[in-house]
Amino acid sequence: MAYRTTPKMMERKEVRREKLLATAIRLFGRQGYHATTVPAIVARAGSSIGGFYLYFRNKEDVFAAALEAVGESIATALNDAIRAAGPEVLDQMKAAIQALVRFLVEHPREARILIVESSGLGKRLETARRRVISSHTRSVAQALGALAERLPPMETAVVANCWVGAVYEAVFQWLVEAPRKRIPAERLASAITSFNLRGIGAPAHMLD
């Protein structure tokens, strides 16, 4: 006798998986990878150990899923900002920086998972982390290519890495500062935007 999986059953399974994943993101983002355990994730999610292993192989597996989820959320925020910016490529690049900074500032747990906790955890998780960041770098490289006739000659791939690295490093330093010492998030985004645009040699009239 064969049992069929109905759409409702699939939906319930997806809801349970998403609850476990959301709980894992909260714990990884608050207390770090090493301090977070599978039993803690299960307990906070109101699930069971057996239920956890239906969806994830181990803690590394759920952390990889967390990185993927963070990357998807960032991609959605960036794409929305780029669409709203209109057809001008420079406006899109400025909007993307501001959207990325805004997301990381407004989602400090997700930012910690991507920027801090995912480093030094082995090849699989480093690959997952690099996949997220590389997607941003490719987008910047494409935008720089579209602006090539309006900008000084440059090594596009190198500059794209510098552009993205500046965003993540600046946000990392902002996040680890005591809240009372932090500059306002909008000033942070503005400073990063100005630095990156000047770094690619954008004409003064393009900086407005």
LOGU-682021 format. One line per field, with one value per residue (C-alpha): residue in one letter; x, y, z; residue number from 0. Coordinates in nm, 3 decimals. Example, Ala and Ser with C-alpha at 12.3 -4.5 7.8 and 13.67 -1.06 7.14 Angstrom:
2
residuo <- c(A; S) $
c1 <- c(1.230; 1.367) $
c2 <- c(-0.450; -0.106) $
c3 <- c(0.780; 0.714) $
num <- c(0; 1) $
This chain:
208
residuo <- c(M; A; Y; R; T; T; P; K; M; M; E; R; K; E; V; R; R; E; K; L; L; A; T; A; I; R; L; F; G; R; Q; G; Y; H; A; T; T; V; P; A; I; V; A; R; A; G; S; S; I; G; G; F; Y; L; Y; F; R; N; K; E; D; V; F; A; A; A; L; E; A; V; G; E; S; I; A; T; A; L; N; D; A; I; R; A; A; G; P; E; V; L; D; Q; M; K; A; A; I; Q; A; L; V; R; F; L; V; E; H; P; R; E; A; R; I; L; I; V; E; S; S; G; L; G; K; R; L; E; T; A; R; R; R; V; I; S; S; H; T; R; S; V; A; Q; A; L; G; A; L; A; E; R; L; P; P; M; E; T; A; V; V; A; N; C; W; V; G; A; V; Y; E; A; V; F; Q; W; L; V; E; A; P; R; K; R; I; P; A; E; R; L; A; S; A; I; T; S; F; N; L; R; G; I; G; A; P; A; H; M; L; D) $
c1 <- c(0.000; 0.149; 0.100; 0.073; 0.201; -0.079; -0.032; -0.149; 0.108; 0.381; 0.268; 0.279; 0.626; 0.746; 0.599; 0.780; 1.106; 1.074; 1.006; 1.320; 1.522; 1.390; 1.471; 1.821; 1.878; 1.775; 2.006; 2.304; 2.264; 2.236; 2.483; 2.698; 2.758; 2.957; 2.727; 2.416; 2.321; 2.069; 1.880; 1.855; 1.714; 1.466; 1.354; 1.303; 1.114; 0.888; 0.994; 1.177; 1.519; 1.363; 1.171; 1.490; 1.666; 1.381; 1.491; 1.858; 2.151; 2.327; 2.411; 2.635; 2.347; 2.102; 2.366; 2.420; 2.044; 2.052; 2.321; 2.116; 1.805; 1.998; 2.135; 1.787; 1.652; 1.936; 1.886; 1.517; 1.596; 1.859; 1.641; 1.352; 1.582; 1.734; 1.394; 1.277; 1.590; 1.501; 1.713; 2.023; 2.296; 2.466; 2.137; 2.091; 2.437; 2.376; 2.037; 2.190; 2.452; 2.190; 1.959; 2.239; 2.350; 1.991; 1.923; 2.234; 2.168; 1.802; 1.877; 2.181; 2.137; 2.140; 2.434; 2.627; 2.561; 2.690; 2.973; 3.103; 2.990; 3.037; 3.414; 3.647; 3.380; 3.508; 3.495; 3.121; 3.013; 3.284; 3.161; 2.804; 2.921; 3.126; 2.829; 2.623; 2.897; 3.006; 2.655; 2.688; 3.034; 2.911; 2.629; 2.870; 3.107; 2.822; 2.721; 3.078; 3.095; 2.783; 2.946; 3.284; 3.263; 3.184; 3.454; 3.835; 3.989; 3.996; 4.034; 3.662; 3.674; 3.920; 3.726; 3.398; 3.552; 3.678; 3.333; 3.153; 3.428; 3.405; 3.035; 3.074; 3.379; 3.224; 2.900; 3.093; 3.281; 2.953; 2.785; 3.063; 3.073; 2.879; 2.536; 2.602; 2.910; 2.747; 2.680; 2.324; 2.264; 2.183; 2.517; 2.688; 2.521; 2.603; 2.969; 3.008; 2.830; 3.052; 3.369; 3.281; 3.174; 3.488; 3.690; 3.567; 3.639; 3.280; 3.252; 3.143; 2.802; 2.741; 2.785; 2.468) $
c2 <- c(0.000; 0.330; 0.656; 0.971; 1.308; 1.562; 1.936; 2.002; 1.761; 1.930; 2.269; 2.157; 2.012; 2.338; 2.537; 2.316; 2.346; 2.725; 2.745; 2.546; 2.758; 3.088; 2.972; 2.871; 3.211; 3.386; 3.171; 3.179; 3.553; 3.617; 3.375; 3.250; 2.924; 2.741; 2.828; 2.717; 2.351; 2.137; 2.062; 2.438; 2.501; 2.217; 2.335; 2.696; 2.586; 2.355; 2.062; 1.734; 1.596; 1.352; 1.636; 1.836; 1.550; 1.517; 1.850; 1.898; 1.656; 1.844; 2.190; 2.267; 2.185; 2.420; 2.695; 2.654; 2.687; 2.998; 3.152; 3.074; 3.230; 3.544; 3.568; 3.538; 3.809; 4.043; 3.971; 4.058; 4.387; 4.479; 4.389; 4.594; 4.894; 4.862; 4.844; 5.151; 5.346; 5.359; 5.289; 5.498; 5.250; 5.482; 5.543; 5.167; 5.122; 5.391; 5.243; 4.897; 5.018; 5.193; 4.891; 4.654; 4.875; 4.924; 4.550; 4.465; 4.741; 4.650; 4.275; 4.251; 3.878; 3.800; 4.038; 3.857; 3.520; 3.641; 3.871; 3.722; 3.370; 3.215; 3.271; 2.983; 2.712; 2.485; 2.458; 2.402; 2.701; 2.923; 2.829; 2.915; 3.249; 3.326; 3.240; 3.516; 3.778; 3.679; 3.739; 4.103; 4.129; 4.001; 4.254; 4.539; 4.417; 4.415; 4.767; 4.890; 4.734; 4.922; 5.245; 5.177; 5.464; 5.710; 5.603; 5.586; 5.252; 4.997; 4.631; 4.570; 4.242; 4.381; 4.704; 4.514; 4.312; 4.633; 4.792; 4.504; 4.454; 4.819; 4.778; 4.465; 4.584; 4.922; 4.761; 4.504; 4.779; 4.968; 4.660; 4.581; 4.935; 5.021; 5.151; 5.492; 5.536; 5.445; 5.711; 5.711; 5.435; 5.685; 5.861; 5.523; 5.442; 5.789; 5.763; 5.421; 5.538; 5.846; 5.642; 5.382; 5.631; 5.837; 5.517; 5.434; 5.786; 5.891; 6.251; 6.510; 6.551; 6.177; 6.201; 6.399) $
c3 <- c(0.000; -0.110; 0.076; -0.126; -0.016; -0.050; -0.109; 0.248; 0.386; 0.182; 0.305; 0.668; 0.617; 0.466; 0.755; 1.008; 0.816; 0.796; 1.169; 1.247; 1.004; 1.142; 1.494; 1.388; 1.229; 1.551; 1.763; 1.525; 1.491; 1.863; 2.022; 1.734; 1.553; 1.817; 2.108; 1.920; 1.940; 1.758; 2.085; 2.151; 1.803; 1.846; 2.190; 2.080; 1.769; 1.968; 1.752; 1.814; 1.736; 1.493; 1.330; 1.289; 1.112; 0.864; 0.717; 0.808; 0.838; 1.118; 1.252; 0.955; 0.721; 0.892; 0.904; 0.528; 0.483; 0.702; 0.482; 0.173; 0.329; 0.424; 0.072; -0.077; 0.153; 0.059; -0.311; -0.282; -0.107; -0.367; -0.665; -0.527; -0.476; -0.823; -0.990; -0.800; -0.898; -1.266; -1.576; -1.488; -1.392; -1.146; -0.967; -0.947; -0.796; -0.537; -0.452; -0.417; -0.168; 0.040; 0.031; 0.132; 0.420; 0.530; 0.528; 0.728; 0.980; 1.022; 1.043; 1.272; 1.335; 0.965; 0.923; 1.196; 1.031; 0.696; 0.797; 1.123; 1.202; 0.857; 0.852; 0.936; 0.956; 0.683; 0.308; 0.268; 0.473; 0.331; -0.017; 0.083; 0.220; -0.088; -0.309; -0.147; -0.165; -0.516; -0.644; -0.533; -0.687; -1.024; -1.025; -0.952; -1.225; -1.475; -1.375; -1.407; -1.750; -1.853; -1.731; -1.894; -2.143; -1.865; -1.620; -1.620; -1.731; -1.450; -1.362; -1.335; -1.141; -0.885; -0.842; -0.800; -0.515; -0.352; -0.390; -0.217; 0.040; 0.145; 0.218; 0.428; 0.619; 0.701; 0.818; 1.023; 1.207; 1.260; 1.407; 1.655; 1.791; 2.103; 1.995; 2.154; 1.934; 1.605; 1.347; 1.208; 0.954; 0.678; 0.732; 0.716; 0.385; 0.249; 0.348; 0.187; -0.129; -0.159; -0.100; -0.361; -0.625; -0.582; -0.591; -0.941; -1.061; -1.106; -1.231; -0.975; -1.136; -1.091; -0.715; -0.651) $
num <- c(0; 1; 2; 3; 4; 5; 6; 7; 8; 9; 10; 11; 12; 13; 14; 15; 16; 17; 18; 19; 20; 21; 22; 23; 24; 25; 26; 27; 28; 29; 30; 31; 32; 33; 34; 35; 36; 37; 38; 39; 40; 41; 42; 43; 44; 45; 46; 47; 48; 49; 50; 51; 52; 53; 54; 55; 56; 57; 58; 59; 60; 61; 62; 63; 64; 65; 66; 67; 68; 69; 70; 71; 72; 73; 74; 75; 76; 77; 78; 79; 80; 81; 82; 83; 84; 85; 86; 87; 88; 89; 90; 91; 92; 93; 94; 95; 96; 97; 98; 99; 100; 101; 102; 103; 104; 105; 106; 107; 108; 109; 110; 111; 112; 113; 114; 115; 116; 117; 118; 119; 120; 121; 122; 123; 124; 125; 126; 127; 128; 129; 130; 131; 132; 133; 134; 135; 136; 137; 138; 139; 140; 141; 142; 143; 144; 145; 146; 147; 148; 149; 150; 151; 152; 153; 154; 155; 156; 157; 158; 159; 160; 161; 162; 163; 164; 165; 166; 167; 168; 169; 170; 171; 172; 173; 174; 175; 176; 177; 178; 179; 180; 181; 182; 183; 184; 185; 186; 187; 188; 189; 190; 191; 192; 193; 194; 195; 196; 197; 198; 199; 200; 201; 202; 203; 204; 205; 206; 207) $
